[in-house]
Amino acid sequence: MSDPQILVEQYLRYLTVVRSCSGHTLSAYKREILRFADFLHKPLAQATPQDVTAFISKLRHKDLSSKSIQRNLSAIRSFYSYLLDQEIITTNPATIAKSPKVKRRLPKVLDTDQAARLLDFQPQNAKEKRDKAIIELLYGSGLRLMEVVGLSIKDLDLAAGFVTVLGKGNKVRQVPLGRLCIKALDEWLAEHPSIATDAPLFPSKNGQPISPRTIQKRLKDIAVIQLGDNSLHPHMLRHSYATHMLESSGDLRGIQELLGHNDISTTQIYTHLDFQHLANVYDKAHPRAKSRPDKD
């Protein structure tokens, strides 16, 4: 193996074993680091801050998006941080380089009326009962698509009202289940093709966990019927869950825990809400809102 391959493979093993990164993350990091290695024309361990700055400048001239450049630099920084920890280098050459600012877009969400209309259907068969249970978990508990896919029957405790979720980085968390979510899950479990507790909660025809693509397609199909819109995707329901929870509670730390975010800054995107919208929510929802004095 050549120098880049040796160091990169060592780093990828570290990401796999220690940080439990996904295959998608590993592929992305490998691609970005090897791209820098091709640019460098010398051993990776000999890179200087000027080399990293020149590389970022080249990416800018290629008209790459700010987000892509930021992703490249993040991968390089992380790689050299690993080399520093391993005492292969003495300084991280990527710490000085500045990444372009990325304008953070607010996530698109359903309002509470749209969310209610989406779930306002009575399942007529096992497939529809499965679909409703999935949507309840995505919106009612804010689970990620892959977290829903990975659930087993044993992860549910309907009596206690929570589900145990294996999230990013193999972090386990318990998430509360609402009354309507428990009802939907009960109805689905009555139709479930298996009684084994370690069976996938939502199996495909071959008994393996349902595919993410199937969930995405079924959600779009239901959204077309219920909302007249085919733009709905699973993560929009997670965004809606977080936004509606924050509107009601204002507890950012609690929502961070429920969502399984490592960093509070990830959760803070949901605070960028229009104040007038929050005031309207208060006026419509809070039992004491009508007793507020009129403005002078």
Phi, psi and omega per residue, in radians:
M1 nan 2.503 3.066
S2 -1.405 2.966 -3.088
D3 -0.914 -0.904 -3.118
P4 -1.050 -0.725 -3.091
Q5 -1.129 -0.721 -3.126
I6 -1.076 -0.923 -3.079
L7 -1.153 -0.710 -3.113
V8 -1.173 -0.736 3.120
E9 -1.107 -0.681 3.083
Q10 -1.085 -0.746 -3.138
Y11 -1.139 -0.720 3.136
L12 -1.142 -0.625 3.073
R13 -1.112 -0.699 3.103
Y14 -1.084 -0.788 3.132
L15 -1.098 -0.619 -3.118
T16 -1.270 -0.873 -3.006
V17 -1.397 -0.813 -3.019
V18 -1.524 -0.744 -3.041
R19 -1.795 -0.033 3.069
S20 0.894 0.751 -3.136
C21 -1.272 2.653 -3.131
S22 -1.300 2.862 3.087
G23 -1.047 -0.634 3.119
H24 -1.101 -0.761 3.128
T25 -1.137 -0.741 3.136
L26 -1.065 -0.775 3.140
S27 -1.097 -0.731 -3.121
A28 -1.142 -0.804 -3.128
Y29 -1.113 -0.730 3.130
K30 -1.067 -0.785 -3.125
R31 -1.069 -0.793 -3.084
E32 -1.195 -0.697 -3.100
I33 -1.236 -0.720 3.123
L34 -1.184 -0.517 3.051
R35 -1.114 -0.724 3.080
F36 -1.168 -0.682 3.127
A37 -1.079 -0.706 3.104
D38 -1.114 -0.636 3.124
F39 -1.223 -0.592 -2.948
L40 -1.217 -0.725 -3.097
H41 1.036 0.520 3.010
K42 -2.811 2.941 -3.100
P43 -0.979 2.456 -3.118
L44 -1.002 -0.628 -3.114
A45 -1.197 -0.193 -3.129
Q46 -1.757 0.116 -3.118
A47 -1.121 2.521 3.123
T48 -1.986 2.902 3.057
P49 -1.003 -0.600 3.124
Q50 -1.138 -0.614 3.107
D51 -1.123 -0.779 -3.122
V52 -1.143 -0.749 3.120
T53 -1.078 -0.715 3.130
A54 -1.147 -0.656 3.121
F55 -1.132 -0.777 3.121
I56 -1.099 -0.687 3.106
S57 -1.083 -0.690 3.117
K58 -1.128 -0.702 3.121
L59 -1.112 -0.657 3.103
R60 -1.077 -0.747 -3.116
H61 -1.217 -0.322 3.081
K62 -1.442 0.022 -3.137
D63 1.108 0.543 3.024
L64 -1.219 2.632 3.127
S65 -1.172 2.726 3.114
S66 -1.018 -0.632 -3.128
K67 -1.158 -0.713 3.127
S68 -1.136 -0.737 3.127
I69 -1.132 -0.732 3.119
Q70 -1.079 -0.678 3.118
R71 -1.154 -0.711 3.086
N72 -1.042 -0.848 -3.090
L73 -1.161 -0.653 3.118
S74 -1.083 -0.730 3.124
A75 -1.128 -0.740 -3.135
I76 -1.138 -0.786 3.128
R77 -1.034 -0.791 -3.117
S78 -1.117 -0.703 3.130
F79 -1.080 -0.821 -3.112
Y80 -1.275 -0.451 3.029
S81 -1.128 -0.669 3.074
Y82 -1.122 -0.806 3.128
L83 -1.064 -0.612 3.111
L84 -1.169 -0.758 3.112
D85 -1.096 -0.571 -3.136
Q86 -1.468 0.010 -3.132
E87 1.064 0.512 3.045
I88 -1.433 -0.526 3.049
I89 -2.233 2.937 -3.114
T90 -1.875 -0.340 3.072
T91 -2.470 2.652 3.115
N92 -1.561 1.979 -3.073
P93 -1.269 -0.162 -3.049
A94 -1.734 0.023 -3.071
T95 -1.295 -0.491 -3.070
I96 -1.420 -0.606 -3.063
A97 -1.030 2.400 -3.123
K98 -1.760 2.305 3.085
S99 -1.569 2.620 3.136
P100 -1.166 2.608 3.109
K101 -1.287 2.368 3.115
V102 -1.858 2.164 3.098
K103 -1.219 2.059 -3.072
R104 -1.428 2.080 3.131
R105 -1.482 2.408 3.076
L106 -1.230 2.426 3.141
P107 -1.178 2.510 3.056
K108 -1.359 2.360 -3.097
V109 -2.336 2.812 2.957
L110 -1.464 2.577 2.967
D111 -1.428 3.019 -3.035
T112 -1.118 -0.606 3.120
D113 -1.157 -0.731 3.121
Q114 -1.125 -0.735 3.124
A115 -1.079 -0.706 3.122
A116 -1.142 -0.720 3.139
R117 -1.160 -0.639 3.128
L118 -1.014 -0.684 -3.066
L119 -1.681 0.084 -3.105
D120 -1.532 1.138 3.044
F121 -2.520 2.588 -3.131
Q122 -1.748 1.974 -3.116
P123 -1.031 2.383 -3.092
Q124 -1.825 -0.209 -3.105
N125 -2.663 3.093 -3.079
A126 -1.052 -0.716 -3.124
K127 -1.070 -0.758 -3.135
E128 -1.237 -0.565 3.065
K129 -1.152 -0.707 3.062
R130 -1.058 -0.816 -3.101
D131 -1.072 -0.749 -3.122
K132 -1.145 -0.693 3.104
A133 -1.088 -0.703 3.126
I134 -1.118 -0.801 -3.122
I135 -1.129 -0.662 3.100
E136 -1.080 -0.664 3.124
L137 -1.238 -0.653 -3.137
L138 -1.206 -0.778 -3.114
Y139 -1.637 -0.741 -3.063
G140 -1.273 -0.448 -3.129
S141 -2.186 -0.056 3.040
G142 1.231 0.463 -3.117
L143 -1.292 2.625 2.999
R144 -1.280 2.746 3.132
L145 -0.960 -0.860 -3.080
M146 -1.219 -0.430 3.066
E147 -1.211 -0.686 3.081
V148 -1.140 -0.786 3.132
V149 -1.001 -0.670 -3.043
G150 -1.470 -0.007 -3.094
L151 -1.244 2.502 2.972
S152 -1.964 2.851 3.128
I153 -0.997 -0.667 -3.092
K154 -1.144 -0.271 -3.139
D155 -1.329 -0.211 -3.119
L156 -1.604 2.435 2.927
D157 -2.290 1.476 -3.050
L158 -1.208 -0.524 3.129
A159 -1.142 -0.728 3.120
A160 -1.473 -0.326 3.082
G161 1.427 0.710 3.053
F162 -2.599 2.865 3.074
V163 -2.191 2.449 3.090
T164 -1.648 2.167 -2.985
V165 -2.069 2.358 3.020
L166 -1.699 1.893 -3.049
G167 -1.729 -2.818 -3.129
K168 -1.083 2.525 -3.136
G169 1.164 0.401 -3.130
N170 1.014 0.512 3.078
K171 -1.462 2.269 3.137
V172 -1.724 2.350 3.064
R173 -2.472 2.751 3.069
Q174 -1.868 2.308 -3.070
V175 -2.130 2.303 3.125
P176 -1.151 2.614 3.068
L177 -1.951 2.308 3.098
G178 -1.327 2.924 -3.109
R179 -1.003 -0.793 -3.104
L180 -1.244 -0.538 3.084
C181 -1.185 -0.746 3.110
I182 -1.077 -0.729 3.120
K183 -1.072 -0.784 -3.134
A184 -1.132 -0.691 3.125
L185 -1.189 -0.700 3.077
D186 -1.012 -0.799 -3.122
E187 -1.139 -0.646 3.116
W188 -1.229 -0.734 -3.124
L189 -1.092 -0.497 3.079
A190 -1.164 -0.363 3.137
E191 -1.828 -0.089 -3.011
H192 -1.054 2.355 -3.076
P193 -1.260 -0.134 -3.110
S194 -2.292 2.624 3.058
I195 -1.860 -0.059 -3.141
A196 -1.207 2.286 -3.068
T197 -1.210 -0.411 -3.140
D198 -1.585 0.107 3.113
A199 -1.264 2.615 3.073
P200 -0.989 2.419 3.115
L201 -1.101 -0.638 3.124
F202 -2.185 1.540 -3.078
P203 -1.493 2.726 2.974
S204 -1.520 -3.066 -3.105
K205 -1.101 -0.506 -3.124
N206 -1.579 0.123 3.095
G207 1.556 -0.153 3.078
Q208 -1.407 2.862 3.120
P209 -1.003 2.535 3.109
I210 -0.987 2.576 -3.115
S211 -1.422 2.564 3.076
P212 -0.979 -0.650 -3.118
R213 -1.087 -0.648 3.121
T214 -1.108 -0.763 3.117
I215 -1.095 -0.775 -3.140
Q216 -1.038 -0.767 -3.117
K217 -1.183 -0.767 -3.130
R218 -1.129 -0.638 3.125
L219 -1.130 -0.753 3.097
K220 -1.092 -0.753 -3.134
D221 -1.055 -0.757 -3.125
I222 -1.229 -0.672 3.131
A223 -1.118 -0.618 3.090
V224 -1.087 -0.747 -3.124
I225 -1.243 -0.799 -3.013
Q226 -1.471 -0.574 -3.038
L227 -2.094 -0.177 -3.066
G228 1.175 0.560 -3.059
D229 -2.526 2.312 -3.135
N230 -1.863 0.291 -3.101
S231 -1.612 -0.030 -3.087
L232 -1.249 2.398 3.079
H233 -2.370 2.817 -3.029
P234 -0.967 -0.693 -3.065
H235 -1.233 -0.414 3.073
M236 -1.121 -0.572 3.097
L237 -1.223 -0.640 3.071
R238 -1.129 -0.769 3.077
H239 -1.044 -0.734 -3.127
S240 -1.115 -0.755 3.092
Y241 -0.966 -0.893 -3.079
A242 -1.124 -0.735 -3.119
T243 -1.133 -0.789 -3.117
H244 -1.205 -0.609 3.077
M245 -1.134 -0.736 -3.121
L246 -1.190 -0.669 3.094
E247 -1.039 -0.658 -3.063
S248 -1.465 -0.646 -2.995
S249 -1.900 -0.619 -3.050
G250 1.246 0.139 -3.073
D251 -1.631 1.545 -3.067
L252 -1.144 -0.714 -3.133
R253 -1.116 -0.724 3.124
G254 -1.114 -0.716 3.133
I255 -1.181 -0.617 3.060
Q256 -1.003 -0.778 3.131
E257 -1.143 -0.750 -3.119
L258 -1.114 -0.650 -3.118
L259 -1.420 -0.311 -3.113
G260 1.359 0.508 3.097
H261 -1.390 2.346 3.071
N262 -1.268 -0.650 -3.013
D263 -2.029 2.296 3.138
I264 -1.081 -0.448 -3.123
S265 -1.122 -0.510 3.094
T266 -1.164 -0.647 -3.119
T267 -1.333 -0.455 -3.038
Q268 -1.139 -0.277 3.110
I269 -1.038 -0.450 -3.109
Y270 -1.377 -0.103 3.103
T271 -1.467 -0.204 -3.118
H272 -1.437 1.141 -3.120
L273 -1.976 2.626 3.121
D274 -1.206 2.220 -3.070
F275 -1.099 -0.655 -3.141
Q276 -1.078 -0.631 3.087
H277 -1.085 -0.744 3.125
L278 -1.117 -0.692 3.118
A279 -1.108 -0.691 3.106
N280 -1.134 -0.723 3.094
V281 -1.041 -0.769 3.136
Y282 -1.057 -0.835 -3.098
D283 -1.064 -0.628 -3.093
K284 -1.423 -0.570 -2.922
A285 -1.822 -0.588 -2.987
H286 -1.418 2.291 -3.074
P287 -1.088 -0.360 -3.115
R288 -1.796 0.057 -3.085
A289 -1.076 -0.673 -3.081
K290 -1.197 -0.251 3.131
S291 -1.577 0.007 3.116
R292 -1.162 2.459 3.114
P293 -1.177 2.539 3.073
D294 -1.148 2.595 3.110
K295 -1.234 2.529 3.091
D296 -1.226 nan nan
